[in-house]
Amino acid sequence: MHTDNAQRTPMSALTLGALGVVFGDIGTSPLYALKECFHASHGLAITHDNVLGILSLIFWSLTIVVSIKYIAFIMRADNNGEGGIMALLALSLRNKNLQLWQRMTLVSIGLFGAALFFGDGIITPAISVLSAVEGLKIVTPVFDPYVLPITIAVLISLFMIQRHGTGSVGKFFGPIMILWFGTLGVLGVINISHYPAVLHLVNPFWAFEFIANHQFVSFITLGAVVLTVTGGEALYADMGHFGRAPIRYAWFFVVFPALILNYCGQGALLLADPTAIANPFFQLAPKWMVIPLIALATVATVIASQAVISGVFSIARQAMQLGYLPRFEVLHTSAKEIGQIYIPLLNWTLLASIIILVFMFKSSSNLASAYGIAVTMTMICDTLLAAIVAITIWGWSSWLAILVATPFLIADFAFFGATSLKIIQGGWFPLLIGMMAFTVMTTWKRGREILFEKLNSETMPLNLFVNSIGAGSIQVIEGTAVFMTGTHKSVPHALLHNIKHNKILHDRNILLTVHTRDIPIVDDADRLKVEQISPNFWLISAYYGFKEQPDVPELLTLCEPYNLTFDMMDTSFFLSRERLIPRVEGGMAPWRELLFVAMSRNSASATDFFQIPTNRVVELGTQIEL
């Protein structure tokens, strides 16, 4: 939903929608977070001071990281209403005075943060669904052998429905999550009544005392406390769907109170019965309620996973539009909502990776070791880019931005340090995924730059070409030829090949360049720029936002005010298809050249990407040595 539509939708409906989509990840953390804080390897005794110390750390982590950093500070940085790390990157690059090394540093931070999000997209569904299904062990140990098969079945079902879109089930997400957060709160209150002293968690003294008394163990424990704030990035990334206000209302009036009450309830339960540490969340409930609670938790984790999967699709599409990923097949699953897309290749890659992950780690406790490090590194990237935006866009002084960002960075680096201890136990997995995604994105960007330079060096300036075509030198035939080109400065290779091989020139030749701007959506008034440079040649520059899908036939209908009308049956589209050959002394390392060539050969065709009718396309090939 674009921001304009969001403003016309009632606030209550938007808040309900935000509950269903935005808070799934952070809302399902109580399933495993507190249990991991008292993990056996930490050697922490379940005492009054330790429980209150950890609860206080959780409370202040949620307050500082989510309430203050994301909701009060970073969510002010919106790119035409859109949020997320790609929006932050686009905003930070708007300063025209940046030197090349500064620009490259910012791009690297932004891309690395986005790459780590792909790692998060693999772990979140695995740990969430697995932790919910593990509740069956509470009912009876007989279910133990079936936990993994049931988890895999739920995950496969989730990915099978992706191609149908989330719109049909999305309307149920909000009410289900209201029920989920209500249940969290009620279970928490019931158990707090048995040990009301846990409410002292709001006093930071308990957190400081815990850190002072258990210096090394408290540092390790932070690696589990961070599990309570995973999903903070989602609040910001989904801002464009719902707007800032509904997300704030949902957080402060529903989600935050429900989470704190539930963590307090789990703390009270542990103080009353330390043996409940095996699975404190499900033991909050009376026995008759465990199975319905497992069912509700499973649905909630599926919703949480859905939000992450949609986020991965969205980030991938933005990266494609901004030139950091090759063109994948992108299917739109909703005629109304621009954000609802399905990318088949990514969908099945994610599913295969998640299934491998579940079989590798086998339990939510083991997965918790892999979880957190990618999230904390993304949070560091967000804070750094937001500080740059505060200086360059909001006009803050450098010292004020540093003063505000420093406490957030201290918290981020403390979490990162704690989670980095888990690299050997499983933290290497999201880092590996992130590094692979980062390598793919930077290789594609650099490869396209080298290819563009090669193509330009083997053509001629457009103005020279147009002026050199004399009357009668080339046969002119009726009809319209549209040449897709990356620049209007030089002649498209397809045009040169058409003249060289077919010895003809069309009556009307359109050189169409599609630009992606660093804003989410371009207004129709700014969509086109049309210029006639000779009786036979027109230049069209089209502009799209990074959340939009180019549609060339629709675009050409917008040319009528410029006295350009198109009959599709009389229009041919000419595209260049490059056959790339890597060479030893190219512009990149040999292995990166091979990677670029492989990606280029497997990327979706320009015909599909630009939605051009296939029966009107002529492809002319050229061989390029990188």
Rosetta blueprint (number, residue, H / E / L):
1 M L
2 H L
3 T H
4 D H
5 N H
6 A H
7 Q H
8 R H
9 T L
10 P L
11 M H
12 S H
13 A H
14 L H
15 T H
16 L H
17 G H
18 A H
19 L H
20 G H
21 V H
22 V L
23 F L
24 G H
25 D H
26 I H
27 G H
28 T L
29 S H
30 P H
31 L H
32 Y L
33 A H
34 L H
35 K H
36 E H
37 C H
38 F L
39 H L
40 A H
41 S H
42 H H
43 G L
44 L L
45 A L
46 I L
47 T L
48 H H
49 D H
50 N H
51 V H
52 L H
53 G H
54 I H
55 L H
56 S H
57 L H
58 I H
59 F H
60 W H
61 S H
62 L H
63 T H
64 I H
65 V H
66 V H
67 S H
68 I H
69 K H
70 Y H
71 I H
72 A H
73 F H
74 I H
75 M H
76 R H
77 A L
78 D L
79 N E
80 N L
81 G L
82 E E
83 G L
84 G L
85 I H
86 M H
87 A H
88 L H
89 L H
90 A H
91 L H
92 S H
93 L L
94 R L
95 N L
96 K L
97 N L
98 L L
99 Q L
100 L H
101 W H
102 Q H
103 R H
104 M H
105 T H
106 L H
107 V H
108 S H
109 I H
110 G H
111 L H
112 F H
113 G H
114 A H
115 A H
116 L H
117 F H
118 F H
119 G H
120 D H
121 G H
122 I H
123 I H
124 T H
125 P H
126 A H
127 I H
128 S H
129 V H
130 L H
131 S H
132 A H
133 V H
134 E L
135 G L
136 L H
137 K H
138 I H
139 V H
140 T L
141 P H
142 V H
143 F H
144 D H
145 P H
146 Y H
147 V H
148 L H
149 P H
150 I H
151 T H
152 I H
153 A H
154 V H
155 L H
156 I H
157 S H
158 L H
159 F H
160 M H
161 I H
162 Q H
163 R H
164 H H
165 G L
166 T L
167 G H
168 S H
169 V H
170 G H
171 K H
172 F H
173 F H
174 G H
175 P H
176 I H
177 M H
178 I H
179 L H
180 W H
181 F H
182 G H
183 T H
184 L H
185 G H
186 V H
187 L H
188 G H
189 V H
190 I H
191 N H
192 I H
193 S L
194 H L
195 Y L
196 P H
197 A H
198 V H
199 L H
200 H H
201 L H
202 V H
203 N L
204 P L
205 F H
206 W H
207 A H
208 F H
209 E H
210 F H
211 I H
212 A H
213 N H
214 H L
215 Q H
216 F H
217 V H
218 S H
219 F H
220 I H
221 T H
222 L H
223 G H
224 A H
225 V H
226 V H
227 L H
228 T H
229 V L
230 T L
231 G L
232 G H
233 E H
234 A H
235 L H
236 Y H
237 A H
238 D L
239 M H
240 G H
241 H H
242 F H
243 G L
244 R H
245 A H
246 P H
247 I H
248 R H
249 Y H
250 A H
251 W H
252 F H
253 F H
254 V H
255 V H
256 F H
257 P H
258 A H
259 L H
260 I H
261 L H
262 N H
263 Y H
264 C H
265 G H
266 Q H
267 G H
268 A H
269 L H
270 L H
271 L H
272 A H
273 D L
274 P H
275 T H
276 A H
277 I H
278 A H
279 N L
280 P L
281 F L
282 F H
283 Q H
284 L H
285 A L
286 P L
287 K H
288 W H
289 M H
290 V H
291 I H
292 P H
293 L H
294 I H
295 A H
296 L H
297 A H
298 T H
299 V H
300 A H
301 T H
302 V H
303 I H
304 A H
305 S H
306 Q H
307 A H
308 V H
309 I H
310 S H
311 G H
312 V H
313 F H
314 S H
315 I H
316 A H
317 R H
318 Q H
319 A H
320 M H
321 Q H
322 L L
323 G L
324 Y L
325 L L
326 P L
327 R L
328 F L
329 E L
330 V L
331 L E
332 H E
333 T L
334 S L
335 A L
336 K L
337 E L
338 I L
339 G L
340 Q L
341 I E
342 Y E
343 I L
344 P H
345 L H
346 L H
347 N H
348 W H
349 T H
350 L H
351 L H
352 A H
353 S H
354 I H
355 I H
356 I H
357 L H
358 V H
359 F H
360 M H
361 F H
362 K L
363 S L
364 S H
365 S H
366 N H
367 L H
368 A H
369 S H
370 A H
371 Y L
372 G L
373 I H
374 A H
375 V H
376 T H
377 M H
378 T H
379 M H
380 I H
381 C H
382 D H
383 T H
384 L H
385 L H
386 A H
387 A H
388 I H
389 V H
390 A H
391 I H
392 T H
393 I L
394 W L
395 G L
396 W L
397 S L
398 S H
399 W H
400 L H
401 A H
402 I H
403 L H
404 V H
405 A H
406 T H
407 P H
408 F H
409 L H
410 I H
411 A H
412 D H
413 F H
414 A H
415 F H
416 F H
417 G H
418 A H
419 T H
420 S H
421 L L
422 K L
423 I H
424 I H
425 Q H
426 G H
427 G H
428 W H
429 F H
430 P H
431 L H
432 L H
433 I H
434 G H
435 M H
436 M H
437 A H
438 F H
439 T H
440 V H
441 M H
442 T H
443 T H
444 W H
445 K H
446 R H
447 G H
448 R H
449 E H
450 I H
451 L H
452 F H
453 E H
454 K H
455 L H
456 N H
457 S H
458 E L
459 T L
460 M L
461 P E
462 L H
463 N H
464 L H
465 F H
466 V H
467 N H
468 S H
469 I L
470 G L
471 A L
472 G L
473 S L
474 I L
475 Q E
476 V E
477 I E
478 E E
479 G E
480 T E
481 A E
482 V E
483 F E
484 M E
485 T L
486 G L
487 T L
488 H L
489 K L
490 S E
491 V L
492 P L
493 H H
494 A H
495 L H
496 L H
497 H H
498 N H
499 I H
500 K H
501 H H
502 N H
503 K L
504 I E
505 L E
506 H E
507 D E
508 R E
509 N E
510 I E
511 L E
512 L E
513 T E
514 V E
515 H E
516 T E
517 R L
518 D L
519 I L
520 P L
521 I L
522 V L
523 D L
524 D H
525 A H
526 D H
527 R L
528 L E
529 K E
530 V E
531 E E
532 Q E
533 I E
534 S E
535 P L
536 N L
537 F E
538 W E
539 L E
540 I E
541 S E
542 A E
543 Y E
544 Y E
545 G L
546 F L
547 K L
548 E L
549 Q L
550 P L
551 D L
552 V H
553 P H
554 E H
555 L H
556 L H
557 T H
558 L L
559 C L
560 E H
561 P H
562 Y H
563 N L
564 L L
565 T L
566 F L
567 D L
568 M H
569 M H
570 D H
571 T E
572 S E
573 F E
574 F E
575 L E
576 S E
577 R E
578 E E
579 R E
580 L E
581 I E
582 P L
583 R L
584 V L
585 E L
586 G L
587 G L
588 M L
589 A L
590 P H
591 W H
592 R H
593 E H
594 L H
595 L H
596 F H
597 V H
598 A H
599 M H
600 S H
601 R H
602 N H
603 S L
604 A L
605 S L
606 A H
607 T H
608 D H
609 F H
610 F L
611 Q L
612 I L
613 P L
614 T H
615 N H
616 R H
617 V E
618 V E
619 E E
620 L E
621 G E
622 T E
623 Q E
624 I E
625 E E
626 L L
